[in-house]
């Protein structure tokens, strides 16, 4: 479900319509980062460097400091939130055309919203079906917003009425819910932000130059590799050892366990139906050429 929903969310960071809306708000669009930090951090309010760096985790605090809090001097968070919905509206209409007004899109939005509500509801469930074997599922089957800063912040926003915008917001809540859990899994594995990237590159998730987008210096990267080497997780060339691969596999497994509650609450039949409904939009998003073929998330590799 993450592989299906992530591209639908991430279009915001690459679509020309989104850059146009960012420019209208006053952001420099000669690079994507001023708008990226504004779009993604706005649900947190006028957050400072430390709060954004903590929530985003993998970015160098020095890089975050180049864009935050300057983002809120350019536009208030409320203006940014309104602008990103305009950006999504224009992007989806340009990419998906008449599909956004069809019943299938509304059905997908309703199902995704049910899953998103389950991700951050106080008891982790909705009125939808719950799998009969939920009590035996690996990891927690109930999910709470505590410890999920980005998911909770996005879930606290009003739901858009238009189905295609509701689908995007649900995708955003679900991907941030998963991301918040991923950060918890990384921390539990004693991987700090730059070590998390080095260890991910070490298992072949993406070439090392792709991770340079997170702003860590060569010296910081080398120091992190040396720390992982001292733990027996990478070899001198930076390639994961058996122990390093096992550690990363454990992180991904725990991430999936921590992300399971919304789909347990939605139930297998409704989840399968949503997956079917997302196939067409997913193909359009991937086929648009807007999203990078190689990315720091390991899409297509992990």
C-alpha positions as CSV (number, residue, x, y, z in Angstrom):
1,X,0.0,0.0,0.0
2,X,2.9,2.3,0.7
3,X,4.3,1.7,-2.8
4,X,0.9,2.6,-4.3
5,X,0.2,5.7,-2.2
6,X,3.7,7.2,-1.9
7,X,3.9,8.4,-5.6
8,X,0.4,10.0,-5.3
9,X,1.6,12.0,-2.3
10,X,5.1,12.8,-3.7
11,X,3.8,14.5,-6.9
12,X,3.5,17.6,-4.8
13,X,7.3,18.0,-4.7
14,X,7.9,17.6,-8.4
15,X,4.9,18.8,-10.5
16,X,5.2,22.0,-12.4
17,X,1.8,23.1,-11.1
18,X,3.1,22.8,-7.5
19,X,6.2,24.9,-8.4
20,X,3.9,27.5,-9.9
21,X,1.8,27.7,-6.7
22,X,5.0,27.9,-4.6
23,X,6.3,30.8,-6.7
24,X,3.0,32.6,-6.3
25,X,3.5,32.4,-2.5
26,X,6.9,33.9,-2.9
27,X,9.2,30.9,-2.7
28,X,12.4,30.5,-4.8
29,X,11.6,27.7,-7.3
30,X,15.1,27.5,-8.9
31,X,15.5,24.5,-6.6
32,X,12.8,22.3,-5.1
33,X,13.8,22.6,-1.4
34,X,12.3,25.9,-0.4
35,X,8.8,24.7,-1.4
36,X,9.5,21.1,-0.1
37,X,10.2,22.3,3.4
38,X,7.2,24.6,3.3
39,X,4.8,22.1,1.9
40,X,5.8,19.3,4.2
41,X,6.3,21.2,7.4
42,X,3.3,23.6,7.2
43,X,1.0,21.2,9.2
44,X,3.3,21.6,12.1
45,X,2.7,25.3,12.2
46,X,5.6,27.8,12.2
47,X,8.0,25.1,13.5
48,X,11.6,25.9,14.2
49,X,14.7,24.2,12.9
50,X,15.0,21.6,15.7
51,X,11.4,20.5,15.4
52,X,11.5,20.1,11.7
53,X,14.9,18.4,11.7
54,X,13.6,16.0,14.4
55,X,10.4,15.1,12.5
56,X,12.1,14.8,9.1
57,X,15.0,12.9,10.7
58,X,17.2,12.1,7.7
59,X,18.0,15.7,6.7
60,X,21.1,17.5,8.0
61,X,20.1,20.1,10.6
62,X,22.4,22.5,8.7
63,X,20.3,22.0,5.6
64,X,17.1,22.4,7.4
65,X,18.3,25.7,8.8
66,X,18.7,27.0,5.3
67,X,15.0,26.8,4.7
68,X,13.4,27.0,8.2
69,X,12.2,29.3,9.7
70,X,12.7,31.3,6.5
71,X,9.8,29.4,5.0
72,X,7.4,31.1,7.5
73,X,8.8,34.6,6.7
74,X,7.8,34.0,3.1
75,X,4.3,32.7,3.8
76,X,2.4,31.8,6.9
77,X,1.7,28.1,7.4
78,X,-2.0,28.6,6.7
79,X,-1.2,30.2,3.4
80,X,1.1,27.3,2.5
81,X,-1.6,24.8,3.4
82,X,-4.1,26.5,1.1
83,X,-1.5,26.7,-1.6
84,X,-0.6,23.0,-1.4
85,X,-4.2,22.0,-1.9
86,X,-4.4,24.3,-5.0
87,X,-1.2,22.7,-6.2
88,X,-2.6,19.1,-5.7
89,X,-5.8,20.1,-7.4
90,X,-4.0,21.4,-10.5
91,X,-1.5,18.6,-10.5
92,X,-4.2,15.8,-10.2
93,X,-6.4,17.4,-12.8
94,X,-3.5,17.8,-15.2
95,X,-2.3,14.3,-14.7
96,X,-5.5,12.2,-14.2
97,X,-7.9,14.3,-16.2
98,X,-11.6,13.2,-16.0
99,X,-10.7,10.4,-13.7
100,X,-10.8,12.7,-10.7
101,X,-14.5,13.2,-11.2
102,X,-15.4,9.5,-11.7
103,X,-17.1,7.4,-9.0
104,X,-14.0,5.1,-8.7
105,X,-11.9,8.0,-7.6
106,X,-14.5,8.9,-4.9
107,X,-14.6,5.3,-3.8
108,X,-10.8,5.2,-3.5
109,X,-10.8,8.5,-1.5
110,X,-13.4,7.1,0.9
111,X,-11.5,3.9,1.5
112,X,-8.2,5.7,2.0
113,X,-9.8,8.1,4.4
114,X,-11.1,5.3,6.5
115,X,-7.5,3.9,6.7
116,X,-6.1,7.3,7.5
117,X,-8.7,7.9,10.2
118,X,-7.7,4.5,11.8
119,X,-4.0,5.6,11.7
120,X,-4.5,8.5,14.1
121,X,-7.8,7.8,15.9
122,X,-7.5,7.6,19.7
123,X,-8.2,3.9,19.7
124,X,-6.7,3.1,16.4
125,X,-9.9,1.7,14.9
126,X,-12.8,3.0,12.7
127,X,-16.3,1.8,12.1
128,X,-15.0,-0.3,9.2
129,X,-14.3,-4.0,9.3
130,X,-11.5,-5.4,11.4
131,X,-9.6,-8.5,10.4
132,X,-10.6,-11.5,12.6
133,X,-7.0,-12.4,13.3
134,X,-6.0,-8.8,14.3
135,X,-5.0,-9.9,17.8
136,X,-2.4,-12.2,16.3
137,X,-0.9,-9.7,13.9
138,X,2.8,-9.0,14.4
139,X,3.5,-5.8,16.3
140,X,0.8,-3.5,17.7
141,X,-2.6,-3.6,15.9
142,X,-3.7,-0.4,17.6
143,X,-2.2,2.9,16.5
144,X,-2.2,6.2,18.4
145,X,-1.1,9.7,17.3
146,X,1.4,10.0,20.2
147,X,4.9,9.7,18.8
148,X,3.6,10.3,15.2
149,X,4.2,14.1,14.8
150,X,3.8,14.4,11.1
151,X,0.8,12.0,10.8
152,X,-1.0,13.8,13.7
153,X,-0.3,17.2,12.3
154,X,-1.8,16.3,8.9
155,X,-4.7,14.4,10.5
156,X,-5.6,17.6,12.4
157,X,-6.3,19.5,9.2
158,X,-9.8,19.8,7.8
159,X,-10.7,17.2,5.2
160,X,-11.2,18.7,1.7
161,X,-14.5,18.0,0.2
162,X,-13.3,17.1,-3.3
163,X,-12.6,13.4,-3.5
164,X,-9.2,13.8,-5.3
165,X,-8.0,16.2,-2.6
166,X,-9.3,13.9,0.1
167,X,-7.4,11.0,-1.5
168,X,-4.2,13.0,-1.5
169,X,-4.7,14.0,2.1
170,X,-5.3,10.4,3.1
171,X,-2.2,9.3,1.2
172,X,-0.3,12.0,3.0
173,X,-1.5,11.0,6.5
174,X,-0.7,7.3,5.8
175,X,2.8,8.0,4.4
176,X,3.6,10.3,7.3
177,X,2.2,7.7,9.7
178,X,4.5,5.1,8.2
179,X,7.4,7.5,8.2
180,X,7.0,8.4,11.8
181,X,7.1,4.7,12.6
182,X,10.1,4.3,10.4
183,X,11.9,6.9,12.5
184,X,11.0,5.0,15.6
185,X,12.4,1.8,14.1
186,X,15.6,3.5,13.1
187,X,16.1,5.0,16.6
188,X,15.4,1.6,18.2
189,X,18.1,0.1,15.9
190,X,20.5,2.9,17.2
191,X,20.8,4.4,13.8
192,X,21.2,8.2,13.9
193,X,20.0,10.3,11.0
194,X,23.1,10.1,8.9
195,X,23.8,6.5,9.9
196,X,20.3,5.6,8.7
197,X,21.2,6.9,5.2
198,X,24.6,5.3,5.1
199,X,23.2,1.9,6.1
200,X,20.4,2.2,3.5
201,X,22.9,3.1,0.8
202,X,25.0,0.1,2.0
203,X,22.2,-2.4,1.1
204,X,21.8,-0.9,-2.3
205,X,18.6,1.1,-1.8
206,X,20.1,3.9,-4.0
207,X,23.6,5.0,-5.1
208,X,25.4,7.2,-2.5
209,X,25.2,10.4,-4.6
210,X,21.4,10.2,-4.3
211,X,21.6,10.6,-0.6
212,X,23.6,13.8,-0.9
213,X,20.3,15.6,-1.3
214,X,19.9,15.3,2.5
215,X,22.7,17.8,3.1
216,X,25.3,15.8,5.0
217,X,28.9,16.7,4.4
218,X,31.5,14.2,3.1
219,X,33.1,14.3,6.5
220,X,29.8,13.5,8.3
221,X,29.1,10.7,5.9
222,X,32.6,9.2,6.4
223,X,32.3,9.4,10.1
224,X,29.0,7.7,10.1
225,X,30.4,4.9,7.9
226,X,33.3,4.5,10.3
227,X,30.8,4.2,13.3
228,X,28.8,1.6,11.4
229,X,32.1,-0.2,10.5
230,X,33.0,-0.3,14.2
231,X,29.7,-2.1,14.8
232,X,30.4,-4.6,12.1
233,X,27.5,-3.3,9.9
234,X,29.5,-2.2,6.8
235,X,32.8,-3.3,5.3
236,X,35.6,-0.8,4.5
237,X,34.1,0.0,1.1
238,X,30.8,0.9,2.7
239,X,28.9,-2.3,1.6
240,X,26.6,-3.8,4.2
241,X,27.9,-6.9,5.9
242,X,25.5,-9.8,6.7
243,X,24.9,-8.2,10.1
244,X,24.2,-4.9,8.4
245,X,21.7,-6.4,6.0
246,X,20.0,-8.2,8.9
247,X,19.8,-4.9,10.8
248,X,18.2,-3.1,7.9
249,X,15.8,-6.0,7.2
250,X,14.8,-5.8,10.9
251,X,14.2,-2.0,10.5
252,X,12.0,-2.5,7.4
253,X,10.1,-5.3,9.1
254,X,9.4,-3.3,12.2
255,X,8.4,-0.3,10.0
256,X,5.8,-2.5,8.3
257,X,4.5,-3.8,11.6
258,X,4.2,-0.2,13.0
259,X,2.3,0.8,9.8
260,X,-0.1,-2.2,9.8
261,X,-2.8,-0.8,12.1
262,X,-4.7,1.3,9.4
263,X,-4.9,-1.7,7.1
264,X,-5.9,-4.1,9.8
265,X,-8.7,-1.7,10.7
266,X,-9.8,-1.4,7.1
267,X,-9.8,-5.1,6.6
268,X,-8.3,-7.3,3.8
269,X,-11.2,-7.0,1.3
270,X,-11.4,-3.2,1.5
271,X,-7.7,-2.9,1.3
272,X,-7.5,-5.1,-1.8
273,X,-10.3,-3.0,-3.3
274,X,-8.4,0.2,-2.6
275,X,-5.2,-1.4,-4.2
276,X,-7.2,-2.2,-7.3
277,X,-8.6,1.4,-7.5
278,X,-5.2,2.9,-7.1
279,X,-3.7,1.0,-10.0
280,X,-4.6,3.5,-12.7
281,X,-3.6,6.6,-10.8
282,X,-0.3,4.9,-9.7
283,X,0.5,4.0,-13.3
284,X,-0.2,7.6,-14.4
285,X,2.0,9.0,-11.6
286,X,4.9,6.7,-12.3
287,X,4.5,7.1,-16.0
288,X,4.4,10.9,-15.9
289,X,8.2,11.2,-15.6
290,X,7.8,13.7,-12.8
291,X,9.1,11.4,-10.1
292,X,12.8,10.5,-9.9
293,X,13.8,7.0,-11.0
294,X,16.2,6.8,-8.0
295,X,15.2,8.0,-4.6
296,X,16.2,8.0,-1.0
297,X,13.1,6.0,0.0
298,X,14.1,2.8,-1.8
299,X,10.9,2.7,-3.8
300,X,11.4,-0.2,-6.3
301,X,14.3,-1.5,-4.3
302,X,13.0,-2.3,-0.8
